[in-house]
């Protein structure tokens, strides 16, 4: 939701140890010294002399009906994060670091039970009035009471927010176990105006642009069709080190398209300026254009150092038919990734083998001694193979003949009571043919699901595709109204409280939570709590790898694929810095050539 990396690790270890426990600092880091000292003027990956000006048009898919992104109700417009600032901002080239924005500095109490932020006295709303500690306290209390359930999840361990004068605010904690709380407060708490929302209803959707404080403000609204943001010339924070060289476009317009296929054709016709392509077939076949030859358009792959996370087919195990792990394992065996990668994706992808791929937190091989110590208390509820075997996925030759795995799948289904009768597979919970519906938000994914459905048919299972518009898809996902969906569980550079929102039983039935699977497992809960309470990086690694193993061996998802590059194509009026940050594309530091 926010421009910042909302889930970066922010434990402030160095602030709460040693003789400087009460000192304020311009930035914080969990992994050691800060990359940027107090005298830094800009991030290394930006061009501090990038010209301001010009208008850029981008594409969005679907529609919107609200300019309030903080509620569960409604579908909010894309780009609203450009209008809102937080207390601190992340660096996209440094893992687990944050630097001053609305807050000039922060300090953690010696007892680790609170954090105090010192606000910039120059911080202003777009109408020129100051941002004060009362606004910060109001933001916290309002989001906890009326906001999207995610705020209640992430801020659950915050006891109070207290204003100390006009420019200082202290957050006290319910306990000292959750050492990521400073991150969640500093980078995930959008600061909203107390004065504005004293005169306007916060808990309702609206198409009236609210008072905001970020680098852009809303200038034009065509509900459901487009939205335009205008750069604020007198933006109070434009010269802060975290913003220098960023937010260079005079205006940013998002035009909405029904689906990605229409958007591709619109891009080729010059209707918008930049596209990030996630479909390998389109990347390989749809951009053979003369514009690339004559230099009017640029197509390139830029390095992506972020953890790959887990893109996957997600089982909704709230549905009785998916509660038996043998059924989930059987359906996993029926998916032929190698064939899909070769025939559909031009061999562009690698298989996901971890929920924390491309990071130190991914599990591999057999559990270590430290991981076993965490997992052993839950051995009775876990697959025996987790403790004795390395996790592997079914692998084929890519020729489309996965008969061996289909036979194994059939055996597992029979063991689970899904017997064949009259040439169809019977779901024992209904006594009727087993059925599965794949809920999609994009027609482009139908070609991925269709071959998998053919394999399921060989098992006697009737599978169908239902493709709906984006807004309907979001609402059905928020209410857990699906059999199987496609989702990407993104990961930051150090796992933390977001894992609770992904997997913990306490949020399983909370509408809008990201426990899309519906997991309620004691070992998962314990591993998530170990992650949140980790006292150092080694213990965080062990806890995360242990969680990874539990998630993989329970077959909660069917892993799909990843790419480690940003595939971008854009019209040559756009220019970018020579350096791409390690953990982001950094589009907010691009500009339009003079």
TINU-58487 format. One record per residue (C-alpha): residue number from 1; x, y, z. Coordinates in steps of 0.02 Angstrom, whole numbers, plus 50000, padded with zeros to 5 digits. Example, Ala and Ser with C-alpha at 12.3 -4.5 7.8 and 13.67 -1.06 7.14 Angstrom:
   gumi      px      py      pz
      1   50615   49775   50390
      2   50684   49947   50357
END
This chain:
   gumi      px      py      pz
      1   50000   50000   50000
      2   50142   50119   50040
      3   50294   50171   49939
      4   50404   50110   50079
      5   50455   49928   50098
      6   50323   49894   50229
      7   50398   49731   50290
      8   50582   49774   50305
      9   50664   49723   50468
     10   50677   49870   50587
     11   50732   49799   50752
     12   50847   49944   50796
     13   50967   49823   50878
     14   51110   49945   50891
     15   50996   50076   50970
     16   50945   49968   51115
     17   51115   49901   51164
     18   51272   49980   51230
     19   51301   50156   51296
     20   51198   50242   51161
     21   51033   50162   51208
     22   50943   50329   51223
     23   51027   50421   51080
     24   50928   50486   50931
     25   50984   50444   50757
     26   50947   50495   50577
     27   50930   50314   50524
     28   50924   50138   50592
     29   50986   49968   50536
     30   50971   49792   50600
     31   51114   49717   50501
     32   51256   49828   50561
     33   51316   50002   50517
     34   51208   50114   50411
     35   51263   50134   50231
     36   51223   50320   50233
     37   51292   50430   50372
     38   51209   50586   50442
     39   51285   50696   50307
     40   51216   50598   50158
     41   51124   50702   50028
     42   51040   50569   49921
     43   51030   50382   49892
     44   51164   50312   49776
     45   51039   50242   49651
     46   50959   50409   49608
     47   51017   50550   49495
     48   51013   50701   49611
     49   51017   50816   49460
     50   50874   50732   49369
     51   50766   50865   49286
     52   50591   50894   49348
     53   50449   50903   49223
     54   50345   50812   49096
     55   50197   50698   49112
     56   50200   50509   49120
     57   50051   50395   49087
     58   50044   50220   49160
     59   49919   50078   49153
     60   49813   49996   49286
     61   49701   49844   49269
     62   49520   49840   49327
     63   49432   49987   49406
     64   49416   50086   49569
     65   49278   50168   49669
     66   49367   50250   49816
     67   49508   50369   49861
     68   49519   50298   50036
     69   49650   50158   50034
     70   49640   50125   50221
     71   49475   50030   50226
     72   49420   49853   50187
     73   49268   49919   50094
     74   49283   49984   49917
     75   49420   49965   49786
     76   49547   50105   49805
     77   49634   50191   49660
     78   49812   50144   49617
     79   49949   50267   49662
     80   49873   50342   49819
     81   50034   50303   49911
     82   50114   50447   49815
     83   50008   50567   49917
     84   50050   50504   50092
     85   50208   50511   50196
     86   50261   50402   50342
     87   50377   50435   50488
     88   50529   50358   50404
     89   50573   50297   50229
     90   50668   50144   50168
     91   50821   50137   50060
     92   50799   50023   49910
     93   50983   49976   49904
     94   51007   49928   50086
     95   50926   49784   50178
     96   50838   49830   50338
     97   50873   50017   50345
     98   50765   50171   50361
     99   50799   50357   50360
    100   50714   50516   50419
    101   50557   50581   50335
    102   50418   50656   50444
    103   50522   50601   50593
    104   50697   50674   50596
    105   50755   50543   50720
    106   50700   50407   50840
    107   50757   50328   51000
    108   50711   50167   51088
    109   50694   50163   51277
    110   50824   50066   51375
    111   50691   49942   51431
    112   50637   49918   51248
    113   50457   49953   51296
    114   50435   50109   51191
    115   50501   50210   51045
    116   50497   50399   51029
    117   50496   50492   50863
    118   50552   50672   50848
    119   50455   50758   50710
    120   50522   50879   50580
    121   50457   51051   50627
    122   50446   51095   50442
    123   50329   50950   50400
    124   50172   51019   50318
    125   50006   50964   50245
    126   49970   51022   50069
    127   49867   51167   50137
    128   50019   51232   50229
    129   49968   51184   50406
    130   50096   51089   50511
    131   50100   50902   50538
    132   50104   50876   50726
    133   50115   50737   50852
    134   49925   50747   50869
    135   49910   50695   50687
    136   50022   50545   50719
    137   49922   50490   50871
    138   49758   50518   50778
    139   49822   50414   50632
    140   49864   50267   50743
    141   49702   50270   50843
    142   49592   50295   50690
    143   49671   50157   50588
    144   49658   50038   50735
    145   49473   50077   50758
    146   49411   50098   50581
    147   49550   50044   50464
    148   49582   49888   50362
    149   49606   49734   50474
    150   49790   49729   50425
    151   49823   49878   50538
    152   49749   49788   50687
    153   49860   49640   50647
    154   50022   49736   50626
    155   49996   49857   50770
    156   49922   49729   50890
    157   50070   49740   51010
    158   50065   49931   51023
    159   49987   49984   51188
    160   49970   50171   51163
    161   50026   50319   51058
    162   50055   50477   51158
    163   50092   50654   51098
    164   50230   50744   51193
    165   50215   50925   51143
    166   50190   50968   50961
    167   50336   50875   50884
    168   50367   50717   50983
    169   50266   50558   50999
    170   50298   50399   51098
    171   50230   50226   51059
    172   50227   50106   51206
    173   50226   49918   51181
    174   50126   49781   51266
    175   50282   49674   51279
    176   50463   49669   51224
    177   50447   49512   51118
    178   50400   49595   50953
    179   50561   49682   50904
    180   50496   49730   50731
    181   50369   49852   50801
    182   50476   50006   50767
    183   50478   49960   50582
    184   50291   49937   50575
    185   50261   50104   50657
    186   50394   50200   50561
    187   50360   50134   50388
    188   50184   50061   50388
    189   50087   50195   50480
    190   50018   50320   50353
    191   50003   50491   50434
    192   49832   50568   50404
    193   49764   50739   50453
    194   49667   50750   50616
    195   49591   50916   50565
    196   49532   50851   50396
    197   49453   50693   50464
    198   49371   50787   50605
    199   49263   50864   50469
    200   49252   50712   50354
    201   49202   50531   50385
    202   49354   50420   50385
    203   49259   50256   50384
    204   49172   50285   50217
    205   49229   50266   50039
    206   49244   50431   49945
    207   49293   50507   49779
    208   49338   50672   49859
    209   49528   50695   49865
    210   49578   50704   50049
    211   49705   50823   50123
    212   49875   50741   50112
    213   50061   50778   50131
    214   50161   50676   50004
    215   50258   50723   49847
    216   50099   50717   49741
    217   49917   50765   49761
    218   49765   50708   49665
    219   49723   50828   49524
    220   49597   50736   49415
    221   49477   50593   49448
    222   49376   50495   49321
    223   49303   50361   49432
    224   49348   50189   49372
    225   49435   50253   49216
    226   49587   50358   49263
    227   49668   50458   49401
    228   49802   50593   49389
    229   49926   50649   49522
    230   50010   50820   49512
    231   50183   50848   49586
    232   50178   50970   49732
    233   50301   51110   49690
    234   50316   51167   49870
    235   50318   50992   49944
    236   50395   51016   50114
    237   50511   50863   50103
    238   50569   50878   49923
    239   50749   50916   49973
    240   50768   50788   50110
    241   50902   50657   50073
    242   50772   50518   50056
    243   50681   50616   49918
    244   50822   50700   49822
    245   50820   50642   49640
    246   50649   50560   49660
    247   50472   50607   49608
    248   50530   50697   49451
    249   50373   50689   49342
    250   50261   50841   49346
    251   50111   50726   49336
    252   50073   50540   49339
    253   49914   50474   49259
    254   49851   50297   49280
    255   49731   50242   49143
    256   49627   50088   49184
    257   49608   49942   49063
    258   49495   49791   49072
    259   49636   49664   49060
    260   49821   49647   49022
    261   49796   49599   48839
    262   49706   49761   48801
    263   49839   49857   48898
    264   49978   49781   48791
    265   49896   49838   48631
    266   49865   50010   48704
    267   50049   50023   48752
    268   50106   49978   48577
    269   49989   50113   48510
    270   50073   50242   48622
    271   49928   50262   48745
    272   50045   50251   48894
    273   50232   50263   48922
    274   50299   50120   49027
    275   50256   49937   49051
    276   50327   49806   49166
    277   50295   49641   49080
    278   50259   49487   49187
    279   50200   49370   49050
    280   50343   49278   48966
    281   50249   49242   48805
    282   50204   49425   48783
    283   50383   49474   48821
    284   50450   49352   48692
    285   50325   49378   48552
    286   50225   49539   48567
    287   50356   49674   48561
    288   50442   49644   48394
    289   50412   49824   48345
    290   50499   49948   48230
    291   50499   50069   48375
    292   50635   49964   48456
    293   50743   49969   48299
    294   50734   50156   48277
    295   50761   50194   48461
    296   50589   50264   48500
    297   50559   50121   48621
    298   50677   50031   48741
    299   50659   49851   48799
    300   50775   49784   48933
    301   50793   49668   49081
    302   50859   49747   49240
    303   50930   49650   49389
    304   50811   49607   49530
    305   50892   49563   49697
    306   50733   49548   49800
    307   50684   49383   49880
    308   50576   49286   49758
    309   50439   49246   49883
    310   50313   49116   49827
    311   50201   49131   49675
    312   50085   48983   49677
    313   49915   48903   49661
    314   49838   48930   49834
    315   49724   48799   49911
    316   49584   48867   50019
    317   49589   48734   50153
    318   49434   48806   50234
    319   49352   48701   50099
    320   49330   48525   50164
    321   49393   48448   50003
    322   49567   48521   50028
    323   49589   48481   50213
    324   49671   48312   50187
    325   49857   48343   50149
    326   49859   48188   50037
    327   49735   48272   49921
    328   49843   48429   49912
    329   49998   48324   49879
    330   49908   48230   49740
    331   49855   48392   49656
    332   50034   48454   49670
    333   50096   48296   49581
    334   49975   48327   49438
    335   50052   48495   49394
    336   50188   48482   49260
    337   50294   48638   49280
    338   50432   48584   49160
    339   50308   48562   49018
    340   50227   48730   49054
    341   50395   48818   49064
    342   50449   48745   48897
    343   50287   48760   48801
    344   50208   48916   48876
    345   50348   49019   48952
    346   50492   49000   48827
    347   50595   48920   48968
    348   50605   49091   49050
    349   50573   49038   49230
    350   50644   48938   49374
    351   50532   48838   49491
    352   50496   48907   49664
    353   50565   48787   49793
    354   50548   48898   49947
    355   50434   49031   50017
    356   50593   49133   50048
    357   50693   49102   49888
    358   50844   49208   49841
    359   50881   49245   50024
    360   50972   49176   50176
    361   50805   49122   50246
    362   50764   48986   50119
    363   50771   48807   50182
    364   50867   48671   50090
    365   50929   48496   50123
    366   50894   48419   50293
    367   50846   48523   50446
    368   50992   48588   50547
    369   51013   48553   50732
    370   50943   48725   50773
    371   50792   48699   50661
    372   50759   48528   50736
    373   50758   48605   50910
    374   50615   48718   50854
    375   50520   48583   50760
    376   50535   48432   50877
    377   50399   48488   50999
    378   50275   48479   50854
    379   50337   48317   50777
    380   50173   48225   50803
    381   50079   48353   50696
    382   50206   48361   50555
    383   50246   48243   50410
    384   50378   48117   50462
    385   50476   48150   50302
    386   50507   48330   50355
    387   50635   48267   50481
    388   50720   48138   50370
    389   50713   48200   50190
    390   50754   48355   50090
    391   50599   48433   50014
    392   50587   48411   49826
    393   50455   48449   49695
    394   50403   48329   49556
    395   50512   48354   49403
    396   50473   48294   49226
    397   50567   48297   49061
    398   50453   48434   48995
    399   50381   48323   48858
    400   50207   48317   48934
    401   50215   48139   48994
    402   50196   48144   49184
    403   50110   47974   49195
    404   50220   47921   49341
    405   50163   48066   49448
    406   49981   48045   49398
    407   49990   47864   49458
    408   50062   47924   49624
    409   49926   48056   49634
    410   49792   47926   49602
    411   49859   47819   49744
    412   49856   47966   49864
    413   49679   48013   49815
    414   49621   47834   49841
    415   49701   47833   50013
    416   49610   47994   50055
    417   49444   47915   50008
    418   49428   47998   49836
    419   49382   47837   49745
    420   49344   47815   49561
    421   49162   47772   49522
    422   49092   47764   49345
    423   49255   47839   49279
    424   49244   47994   49389
    425   49330   48039   49552
    426   49209   48049   49699
    427   49232   48180   49834
    428   49188   48087   49995
    429   49125   48246   50078
    430   48987   48266   49947
    431   48967   48094   49871
    432   48976   48177   49700
    433   49112   48203   49571
    434   49258   48301   49640
    435   49256   48479   49572
    436   49380   48622   49582
    437   49358   48801   49525
    438   49508   48909   49484
    439   49466   49092   49519
    440   49566   49211   49408
    441   49575   49398   49385
    442   49661   49396   49215
    443   49615   49302   49055
    444   49800   49287   49016
    445   49817   49156   49152
    446   49686   49043   49076
    447   49815   48968   48959
    448   49918   48919   49112
    449   49775   48835   49203
    450   49699   48745   49053
    451   49838   48614   49032
    452   49834   48580   49218
    453   49646   48552   49208
    454   49678   48420   49074
    455   49791   48327   49195
    456   49659   48337   49331
    457   49532   48266   49210
    458   49643   48113   49192
    459   49620   48090   49379
    460   49432   48100   49362
    461   49420   48275   49436
    462   49310   48406   49355
    463   49401   48574   49359
    464   49339   48739   49289
    465   49401   48917   49268
    466   49306   49071   49325
    467   49383   49236   49270
    468   49309   49391   49351
    469   49350   49577   49348
    470   49484   49638   49468
    471   49366   49722   49592
    472   49258   49565   49607
    473   49414   49459   49624
    474   49479   49568   49766
    475   49315   49557   49859
    476   49303   49369   49840
    477   49483   49351   49898
    478   49451   49461   50050
    479   49303   49353   50097
    480   49395   49188   50059
    481   49265   49142   49928
    482   49364   49026   49814
    483   49433   48851   49791
    484   49603   48892   49714
    485   49677   49060   49668
    486   49845   49118   49602
    487   49941   49226   49724
    488   50116   49290   49759
    489   50169   49291   49942
    490   50301   49426   49930
    491   50444   49433   50053
    492   50555   49573   50115
    493   50739   49564   50155
    494   50707   49499   50330
    495   50547   49409   50381
    496   50445   49482   50523
    497   50268   49524   50573
    498   50200   49502   50397
    499   50220   49315   50424
    500   50083   49325   50555
    501   49966   49401   50425
    502   50012   49265   50300
    503   50001   49107   50404
    504   49947   49129   50587
    505   49786   49050   50648
    506   49735   49210   50738
    507   49697   49294   50571
    508   49626   49143   50480
    509   49447   49205   50485
    510   49479   49393   50479
    511   49412   49462   50315
    512   49551   49549   50220
    513   49693   49453   50305
    514   49822   49371   50193
    515   49804   49200   50273
    516   49727   49152   50107
    517   49759   48968   50135
    518   49663   48963   50299
    519   49806   48886   50399
    520   49772   48837   50580
    521   49923   48734   50632
    522   50015   48739   50800
    523   50186   48718   50720
    524   50155   48860   50597
    525   50095   48974   50738
    526   50249   48932   50842
    527   50372   48961   50700
    528   50290   49129   50658
    529   50304   49181   50840
    530   50486   49126   50842
    531   50518   49238   50692
    532   50437   49389   50774
    533   50531   49359   50937
    534   50701   49320   50857
    535   50841   49404   50955
    536   50972   49407   50817
    537   50994   49365   50634
    538   51051   49183   50660
    539   50897   49144   50765
    540   50789   49231   50634
    541   50865   49123   50498
    542   50834   48961   50594
    543   50654   49007   50635
    544   50615   49059   50456
    545   50691   48904   50380
    546   50592   48798   50502
    547   50432   48887   50450
    548   50477   48863   50267
    549   50491   48676   50293
    550   50323   48663   50380
    551   50236   48761   50242
    552   50317   48661   50103
    553   50290   48488   50178
    554   50106   48522   50212
    555   50077   48557   50027
    556   49974   48713   50062
    557   50014   48778   49888
    558   50071   48718   49718
    559   50232   48816   49687
    560   50246   48905   49521
    561   50395   49006   49458
    562   50501   49162   49470
    563   50617   49272   49369
    564   50761   49372   49440
    565   50748   49517   49321
    566   50632   49665   49298
    567   50568   49652   49119
    568   50527   49829   49065
    569   50483   49912   48901
    570   50458   50099   48884
    571   50456   50244   48765
    572   50624   50330   48750
    573   50565   50495   48823
    574   50592   50410   48990
    575   50765   50405   49065
    576   50828   50310   49216
    577   50980   50316   49331
    578   51126   50206   49280
    579   51110   50105   49441
    580   50957   49998   49480
    581   50934   49976   49668
    582   50954   49799   49732
    583   50782   49783   49808
    584   50668   49881   49693
    585   50649   49940   49514
    586   50665   50120   49574
    587   50540   50193   49449
    588   50509   50341   49564
    589   50685   50402   49523
    590   50659   50400   49333
    591   50630   50561   49235
    592   50580   50629   49065
    593   50722   50691   48959
    594   50731   50877   48930
END
